[in-house]
Amino acid sequence: MRCFRSVRAQIALAVLVATANVANAALYTDASQLPTLSYDFVVIGAGAAGNVIATRLTENPNFSVLVIEAGISNQGVLGVEVPFLAPSNLPNSSVTWNYSTTPQAALNDRVLTYSRGRVLGGSSSINFLTYTRGSDDEYNRWAALTGDQSWAWNNVEQYYLKSSRLVPPVDGHNTTGLVIPADHGVGPVEISLPGMPTELDERVVNTSQSSGAQFPFNEDIQSGNSVGVGIAQSTIGGGVRSSSATAYLEPNINRTNLHVLIDNTVTRLVQSGSTKGTPVFKQVEFAPSTSAKRTTVTAKNEVVLSAGSVNTPQILMLSGIGDANELQSLGIKPIVNLPDVGQHLQDHPIMSNYFVVNSNNTFDDVLRNATISDADLAQWMANKTGLFGNAPANAVAFLRLPANDSIFESVPDPAAGPGSGHYEMLWADGFAATTLAQPATGHFVTINTAVVSPTSLGSVRLASADPFVFPLINPNFFNTSFDQAAMLAAVHAARDFMAAPPWQGFVVSRFGPVGTAATDADIVAAARDSIVTIWHPTSSARMSPKNASWGVVDPQLLVKGVSGLRIVDASVIPIIPSAHTVAPTYILAEHAADMIKAAW
């Protein structure tokens, strides 16, 4: 979810960021500090997946692991630690890859900011913290598409349970009826309900429970059926963000067999030989900057590429793995012709629906008034409670188009199954600024609507053979009739929901171009100027059956036509799930860690 950007939050961030100690234990900033340039495994990227892999592999004291991360330490960065300040990291900051898209044809050729995490924890350190694993149907579809039942829910459920656990909200309030503890696991990532309930929560629940089939109440969206309305669960423990860095990496950073190098960008993978005609890639080249000396490190067993759905295909192509014709056109020698590298990129388009409300309790004044903002930050600094211990969204819904919707006369249902939604609604108790700046006065509620089973397909392509030149990112948002129909349905659903009796006297009017759009055509036109990214890119190096001509990796996540190289991140997901992508990424990484252990 994209939300407000607070000037006050950014000022507080700049003034109060503590200096992280990056010289401790096995955390390095320069190649010259590394005790060796040979490891059993080299993991590229310390994001959601990479930190899982590094942590699980180094449980075996006989395995040595080096993690290479382009970004900085997450420690001491308030915009990373404080849940409410998550929007201050985006779209452009010191902890992000400050990418932008190509002009989006279906969005009136708008160029969107497209930030990715460039910090320990990757995008798990900068996302807006909403946690949804997706329905069982999602993983069963992975199994069907790959021909490998190890990806079916019954087999990956153990990895969901192993990756996260439910903890009480920081204020300790009673959450009975709003979450099902039995649907949660025992893993290191902490999940909780909002630590400070807002004026929206009870209204959202009451509206859902009294609506019947239109807005069914879902007590726990991690139950296997994600369809319905409920209170948001977020990656927060004790009022502080829980990321792959805090949950997996930091508790284990002192392991003698785990080394982490930050502030260094992988420039390419280097072919280290061949086995029976198959090229072997067990060397990784990296450098801190475009003009700096490049260093090469060797993996005795495997290189694990966990750089994310933008950087993973970029690194593959820079290494000669991709569409041979495109590589040759950039002066890169093709080594393995894999045309699917960088193709099939998917993301969830999202936009904001605003409502003027009769309330003085929204977070709007926090963003406008330095005294209020400073007091809330001071409260969080003292005991991690209050508004700043909350994620930006307090409630969430995944909903489906009716089975008899006219769109299905021409388009097959793209959702994984009946337990997966077509669109999402996310409630924020204030003005969540996306394409519109926050008004100087007034109080608002935002419902962000997203298409979570999109059919639009995009790509990641190289702009240059220079690894420090950003790639060409084209999510191709809103480019199909289904995506437009689903967003239109989401807007109508948001309006219907806010017109229900619990909101009478609270909601005054709709606001903004989407709010004032009267006809369906007007709504679609407004959407073209309002849609942004939810920052959920997937599927740019998708997995497929072992002998399939399409795809980039097999069901073991080994790169096709190559030896010594495995990909473990959201790029391998075959079709984007109807879910926020961090939980599925943790699940696939835990599964991958076991596969790697079994192989060695």
N, C-alpha and C positions, 0 to 999 in steps of 0.2 A: 504494500500500500504506500502510495506517495501522500504525504501529509503537509502540514504547514511548515514554513521555514521562519523561525523566530529570530529577529534581529537581536533581541535581548539574549536569547540562548547563545547566539554566536559570539556576542560580546563576552558573556560569562565564560564561554568555552575558551576564548582567547586569553582571558585574564587568569582563569583559575586552573588551566591544565597543569598538572604536575609533571615534572620531568621524569620520564621512565628510565629506570636503570637497566640498560641493555647490555651491560658487561658481566651479568651474573652467569654462573654455572656454564651451561653449554649453549648460550645464546651469543652469536657472533655477528659482527657487522662488516667484516672484511675477510676475503679468502685467505689472506696471510695468517689469520688467527686460527684457521682450521688445523687440528692436529694431524690430519691425513686427507688425502684426496682420493681415497678408495674406501667404499662402504659396501655393505651387502645390498642395501636399498637406498636409492636416491628418490625422494619425494619432491615433486615440483608443485609448490603452492601450499601455504599453511592456512587453507580455508576450511570450510565445513568438513569436506572429505579428507583433505590431506592430513589434518591433525588427528582424525580418527585412525587413519592408516599408520601414522608414525607412532601413536600411542599403543595401538594393539600389537604392532610388530615388535616394539621394544619391550613388550611383556616377556619376550624370549630373550634372556640375557646374551644368547649367542648371536643375535642379529644386531648389526650396527646400522643405524639409519641417519642420513642427512636430509634435512628439510631445507629447501631453498625458497625464500619468500621475497618478493619484490618490494613489499611495503615495510612499514615501521612497526614498532611494538604497539600493542593495544593498551599497555599499562599506563594509567594516569590520564587518559584522554576522556574528559567528562562526557563529550558527545557520544562516546562509545559506552561508557559505564552507566550513565543516567538514562533510564528508559525514555522518559519524556523528551529528552534532548536528541533522540535519534535523528529527527529531521535536520538538525544542524549540520550533519555530516554530508548532506546531499543538497544539490547535485554535485558540487565541486568542492573538494577539501583536501587536506593533506593525507587523509586515510582512504582516498578513492583513486581508482583509474578514472580520469575525467574524460570519458569517451562521449561521443555524440553519434547519432544515427545518420545515415544517408537521408535525403529528403523522402518523406513518407507519402507515397502517391495518393493513398486514400485519406490522408489527413491534410489535404491541401498543400502538399509538399513541405510541410513543417519539418524542421530538423529538431529532434528531441535530445536532451541530455540523457546519457546512458551510463551512469556511474556504476562501477563495480568495486568491491572491497579490495583495498591495497594496504593491508594491515594484518597482523596476526589475527587469525579468525576469519579472514576474508569477509565475505558479505554477511556471515553470521555475526560479525561485529558491528555492522552498520545497518542491518535491515530494521524494519519497524516492529520486529519481535513476535508478530502473530504466528502461532504454531498450529499447523493442521497436518496430520499425516496422510490424509486422503482416505478414501474408502477402500475396502478390501478389493473392490472391482479393479482399482488401478493396478495393483500388483498382479492380479490374475491376468490382466491384459498384457502386462510385460511378459509373463510366462507364455501366453499364447503367441505373441509376436516373435519371441525369440526361440520358441520350441524347447524351452528349458524350464521345467517345473520347479527348479530351485528358487525361481523368482515369484512363485505363487504365494499368496498371503499366508497360507498355512505354514510355509517354509521360511518366510522372512519375518513373521510376527516376532520371533525370538530376537531379531535385531532391532525391531522397534522397542521392545521391552528392555533391551540391553543398552539402548542409547539415551533414554530420558526417564525422568521420574517426576511425579507430581509433588509439589511442596505447598505449604499453606501460603496464602497471600500475606504480605508483610504486616498488615494490620491485624491478622489473626481472625478476621470475621468469619462467621459461619457460612460455608458454601454448600450446605446440604441442598440437594435438588438442582444444583447448577453444574455439577461435575460428578463423574462416576469414578471413584478412586481405583476400582478394580480394572478399569480400562487403561491403566497406566503401568509403567515399568519401574525398573530399579537402576536406570543408567545415570550417567554423570550430568547430562544437560537438565537443568531445573526448569520446570513448567509450573506456572501458577495462574490463578485468576487475578483480576485487577486488585491491587492493594488499597485502592481508595474508590469504592463504588461511586458512580456519578448519578446525576438526576435522570440519566437515560436508562440505566440498567433495568429498573423495575418496569418502566414503560415498555421496553423492548420485550421483556419476558411476558408481561401481561397481554400485550398485543398478540404475540405468537400463540400463547395458550388459549386465547379466546377466538382465534381466527379460523380454526378448523384446518382444512387441507391446504389452504392457500399459503400459510406461513407456519408449517408445523414446528413445534418446539422440539429441539434436540438437546437433551440433557448433557450429552458429551459428544462432541464432534469427532472424538478419537474412537468411537464405539465400533467402527467398521462401516456404518452408514453415515456419511457426512452431510446428507441433505437435511436442512432445517435451520432454525434460528437458535442461537445460544449466546452465552456470555463468552467473550474471547479468552482463549488461553494463550499465554505469551511466554517467551523464553526469559523468564525473570525469576530469580531466587533471592529472597531477602531484600527486595527493592532494587536489585542490581541486575544488569544484563547477564545472562548465561549464554556464552558463545562456545564454539569449539576451542577457542583459545583458553577461556577460563575453566571449562569443564574437562577438556581432554589434555591440552598441552601443558598448562601451568602446573597442575599437580604432579606432573611427571618430568618436568624439564631438567631435574637433577639426575636423571638416569645417566649413567656413564656411557651407555650405548646410543644415546640420542643427542644429536647436534642440530642446532637450528641456526641458519644463516639468513639474516634479514638485510634489507636495503640492496638486494642484488636481483637483477632481472635475468631470467634464462633467455638466451639468445637463439639457441637451437639445440637439437639433439644430434649427436655425432655418430655416424655408423662406425662400429668398432670391429666389424668383421662380417662373416656370413657363415651360415650353417646349412649345408645341402642346398645352396643357392638362395637361401632366405637371408635377407640382410638383418644383421644384429645391431640393435641400438642400445648400448649400455654406457654411453658417455654423454655428459651434459655440459654444455658450454654456457657460461654466465658472466656477467659484468655488472658493476654498480652504475655505469652510465655509458652513453654512446661513445665517449672518447677514451674510456678507461681500458686497461689491459683485460683481455678475456682469459678466464680460467676454465679448465676442464676437469671434471670429477668423474670417477668411474664407479658404476654399480656392478658388483660381482654377480648379483642375482637378477635384479630387475630395476628398471626405472619406472616409477609410478607417476603418471602425469595427472595432477589434480589442480590444474590452473583455472578451471571454470569454463563456461560455455562460450566465452569470447577468446580467452587466452589459449585454451587447449588447442582449438583448431589453428590458431595463428602459429603456435609453436610447431605443430605438425607440418604445416605448409612451409614454414621457414626451414624445416629439416628435410625437405624433399618428399614429404608424404602428403599426397593430395591429388588434385586433378592435374595430370601431367601437362596438358596444354596450357593451363593457367600458370603453372609454375615456370614453364619455359618462357612464357611471355614476360616474366619478371626477372629472368636471368638466373633462376634457381634450377639446379640439376634435379630432375625427378628421379627418385630412387624407388618409390612404391606408388603406383597409380591407384589412388583411392578417391574417385570423384565425389564421394559422399562427404568428405571432410569439409566442414563449414556449411554444409547444406542442411535444410530441414530445421533451421532455427525457429523456435517458437517462444512466445512470451504472452503474458496476460495483459491486454489493454485495460486501462482503468481511467475513470474520470469522476469528478466531484459533482454531487447534487447538493445544493445549499438550501437551507430553510431558515428564515428569520424566526427567532423564538422569543417568547416572553419570559426571560430569565436573566438574572445577573450572576449566575453560577457557572456559565460556560468558561472555557479557558481563554476566551478572547482577551479579557482584560489582563491576563497574565502576560500576554505577548505585547501588550501596549504600555503597561505600567511597570516601571523599573522597581518600584517599591514592592509590589506584589511578587514580581519575578524573583527578586533578591531574597524575599522571605521564604518563598517556596524552595529555592535552591538551598538556602541555609537549613531549612527543615530536613531536606534530603541529606545534606552533608552531616547533620547531627545524628539522624537515626534511620535514614533511607525510607521514610514514610512520606505520605502526602502525594500531591499530584505528580511530582517528578519521579516517583516510584512506579508510576503507571506507564504502560505503552500508549501510543497515540490512539489506538482503537480499543473500545471497551466491549463491543458486541459484534457478532459476525453471523452471516447467513450464507449458506450455499443452497441454491434453488434451481429448479428445472423448468424448462418450457413444458407446456402440456403435451401429452403424447399425440394429440390431434392437431398440434400447431401446423399451420400451412407450410412452414419452412421445411417440414419433413416430407412433403410431397416431392421435393426436388433434391434434398440433402439428407444423407444417412445421419442418424444420431451420432455425433462425434464423442459423446461422453463414454467413459469406460463401462458404465452400467447404471442400473437404477439407483445405486447408492452414491453416485457422483453428480455434482451440480453442473449446470450450464453457465450459471453466472453467480456472482458473489456480491453481497452487500456488507460494508464495514461502517460502523457508526463511530463518529468522533464528536465529542461534546464541545464543539467550537468550529471556527472557520479553518478548514484544512486547505491551505493555499496550494494550488497546483498551477493552473494557467492564469488564475486571477490573484491579484494581491489582496491581502487582508484589508477589508474596509476599515476606515479610521474610527468608525463608531458602529454600534449595534452588536447583537449577540446572535449566534448562529449554531446550528447543528449541521454536520456534514454526513451524508451517506455516500461513500465511495462505492461505485458500481464497477465491477470487473467482469469480463468474459473469461471464464476459467476452463472452457473446452474449445478454444479457438481452432479454426481450420486454416487460418492464414499461415503461410510458410515463408520464412525469410532465409538469410544467409549471413555468414561471416567470411569475408574475402580479404586477401592481402592488398594493401594499397602500395606496398613497397617491399623489397627484399631486406630493408633495414628493420631489424627487430624493435627499434625504438620509435618507429612510425606507427601510429595507431591504425588498426585494421578498419576495413569498411564494414560497418554493422548495419544490416537492414532487417529489422524485425517484420517489416511488411504489414504493419498493423492495419486492422479493420478492412482488409482487402477482399473479404468474401461475404456473400449474402448471409451466411449463417452468423458470422461475427456481428454484423449489423443488426440482424434480427434479435440476437441474444442481448445485445446492449440495449436495444429498444425495449425489450421485455423487462430488463433490469430497472430501467428508468420508471416504467409504469409501476413496477412492483414497489419501488421506493416511494413513489407518490401515494399509492394505495396504503402502504404501511403507515405512513405519517398522517393519513387522513382518518385512521382508526380512532375509536373513542378515547383511549388512554392519552392521546395527544391533543385532545380538544382543549382550547384555552392556552396551550403551551406553544403550538406551532402557529405562527402568524401568517406567513406567506412563503412561497418559493422565491428563490433569489438567483440572479445570474443568468447567463445566456441559456444554459440547460434548463434552469427553472422556469424561464419565461417562454420556452419553446412550446407552442400549442399543438401542432399537428405532428404525426409521426415523421413526416418529411422534415419538419423544423427540428425535431429532436436529433435525427441522424445528421443534419447539417451542423447543429451545435456540437455534436460529438466529434465531428471532424476537426473542430478547433479546440476541443477540450481534452481529448484523450492523451494520456501520457503512459509511460511504462510503470508497471508495478515492480520492475526489476526482478523478474523470474525467468531469465533465459535458460532454455534447455535444448537438448536434442541435436546439437551441432556436430556430434561425433557418435551418433546413436548406435546402440547394439542391435544385432540381428542374428538369425541362426548362423551357425558356424560356417556353413557352405553357401550362404546366401550371397548373391552378387551385389546386394545393397548393404549399406551400413559401414561402420568403421571398426567396431570391435565385436567379438563373438560373445556369447553369454558368460564367459569367464572374464570378460572385459579386456582380453588380449587384443592388441591391434592386429588387424588382418594383414597377412603378407609380411609380417615382421616378427622377429624374435627379441625377447628381452624388454618389451614395452607394454605396459598396461595403463588404461585410463580409468580413473575413479573420480568422477564428479558428475554434476548434473548434465553435462553434455552427452552422456551415454544413455540417458533416459529416452526410450524409443518414441514416446508421445508425451507431451506435457501433461502432468496430472492436474486434476481439478483440486488443487491444494496449494498452499504456500510451500515453496520447494525445499526449505531447509530440512524439514523432517524426512521427506523421502531421500534426500541426499545423505543424511546420517544413516538411514536404514541401508541404503545400497553400499555405503562405505564400510559399515560393520560386516555386511555380507562379504564384500570384497576382501576385507582383512582376513577372514577365515579361509577364503579361497587361496589367498597368497600363502598363508601359513601351511595349508595342506599341500601346496605345490613345492614347498621348500623344507 
